[in-house]
Amino acid sequence: MKKNNFYQLFNTKGLLLIILLAFIIRMIFFIALQPWENEVINKTILVKDAAGYHQLALSLLSKKSFEDFDTFRTPGYPLFVAMIYAISSCKIWLVLFLQIIMNIASLLLLYKIASAIFSRNIALLSAFLFAIDPLQIIYSVQLLTDTLFVFLFLVSTYYLCNGIIRKNYTFLIISALALGLATLVRPISYLFPLVIIIFIFLFSNITVKLKLLYSVVFTVIFIAAISPWLYHNYSKYGEVNLSSISGYNLLFYNVASTESYKTGMPIEEVRNKFDKLALQRGYDTTELNPYKNSRIFSNIAGEYIRDNFILYCKRQLMGVVYLYCASPSGVIASNFHQESRYDGTGKYSANFRYLNMFMSMSLAEIVITISIFLFLLINYLYSLYGIYLSAKLKNKYVFLLIFIILYFTILTGAVGGSRYRLPFMPFINILCAAGILYLYSKIKDKFRSVKK
C-alpha cells in the first residue's frame, strides 16, 4: 500500500519533487560558495573570464555604452549582469542566485521538450538527470555565460519543436529570436540556423512551400535579433561580424595544441611562434582592426591544417574525447573552498596525459571525477540505445537532438573541457531517459510474457 501511495505521489507530483531537489542541491553549492564574502568574490569568483564579464558589466553601468567592449565579447551576458547590478548595488550573489532560478527554468523547458517529442515519463526522467547533473549545478553558480546561454537555447528549441508540430508561425518567430539572443551571449550558435533549416527540410512533415517559408522566417528573425551588434561592429570596425574570437581560437588553441603535440614544445612557445608569424603577415598589435587580425590568424591556421591534416584530425578527436570525459572536479573543489591540484590548462600541452591528470588530483577530486564519469557513462550508453530505438520507431525529432549534439561537439573540437558540454548535455539527458525507459518497458513486457 505504501509503495502504491509513493508511486501515486511521484506520478502526480513528480515534476514538483524534481524541481525541489534541483533547488536544494544548487542552494547547497550556493551557500557553500558564500558569494557575498569579499574574499571569496576576489579569490574564487572573479577569476579568468568571470573577471572580464564583471568589468564589462561595470563599464556598462558607469558609461552607459559599449565603449569598453572588444570584438572578442558579445554583449548578451555583460548586459544581463549589468541589469542585475543596477537594481542590487552590484551584488554578485544576486546574479548567481538568479542563475539558479534560471537553471531550474531550463529544467522545466527540458521537461517540456521531452514531453513534446517523447512522453511524460521520459520527460520526468530527463528532468531528474538534469537536476542531478554536476555540470549544470556547478556552473549555475559561476559568473559565466553558460547558464544564460543554455536557458535561451532551450527556449529556442522548445518553441522550434512546438512551432513545427503545431505549424505555428508565432512559435517559430520566438524560437529564432531566442536563438539570436543566445548567440549574443555566446557566438558559437551563429551557424545553428543552418542546422535548423536542414532539419526542417529533411525531417519535418510539412509541405515544401511551408519548409521554405519556415526557413526564410527563421533566418530573417534570427538576423534581425543579432543585427544591433552586427551594426555596432560595422560602425566601429567596418565589419559586419559578431566576434573576432574564432580566428584567434583556431590558431592559438586548436592549431597550437596540435603543433605542441607534434613537436613536444610547450604550448606557450608554440603560441609565441605563431604570434611572430602573424606579425610578419601584418598582425596589428594596436587592435585597430581586430577582424583583419582574425583573418590573418585564420589564414595561418588554414595553411597549417592543410599541411598537417591527419595529425590535426587526430588532435581534434582527442579534444572531443576530453570534451566528453572531462570532469569539473577543480571547479567543484573551488566552490567548497578546497585547493585543486589540477586546473585543466595542461590539456593543450604536448605532455598532457589523461592518467597524469587523474593522478595529480586530490582524493576528493578523484572521488568527484569517478562519480561524474559513472554519471556520464550511464548517460552516453543509454542515449545510444535511445537513439537506436527512437530511430527504429521513426521519431524524427531524435535527429534534431543528434544534430544539436554534433554541432556543439564539432565546433568545440580540440578546445575540449567539461564546460563546453553544457549546451548539449540536456539533449543527451533526454536520449538517455528514452533509452532507460525503453529498456525498462522491454524487460517488463518480457517478464509479463514469462508469467503468462
Secondary structure, DSSP 8 states (H G I E B T S, - for coil): -HHHHHHHHHHHHHHHHHHHHHHHHHHHHHHHH-TTSHHHIIIIIS-THHHHHHHHHHHHHHHSSSTT--SS--SHHHHHHHHHHHHHTS-HHHHHHHHHHHHHHHHHHHHHHHHHHS-HHHHHHHHHHHHH-HHHHHHTTSSSSHHHHHHHHHHHHHHHHHHHHHT-HHHHHHHHHHHHHHHHH-GGGGGHHHHHHHHHHHH--S-HHHHHHHHHHHHHHHHHHHHHHHHHHHHHHS---S-SHHHHHIIIIIIHHHHHHHH---HHHHHHHHHHHHHHTT--TT-SSHHHHHHHHHHHHHHHHHHTHHHHHHHHHHHHHHHHH---HHHHHHHTT---S--SGGGGSTT--HHHHHHTS-HHHHHHHHHHHHHHHHHHHHHHHHHHHHHHTT-THHHHHHHHHHHHHHHHGGG--GGGGTTTHHHHHHHHHHHHHHHHHHHHHHHHHHH-
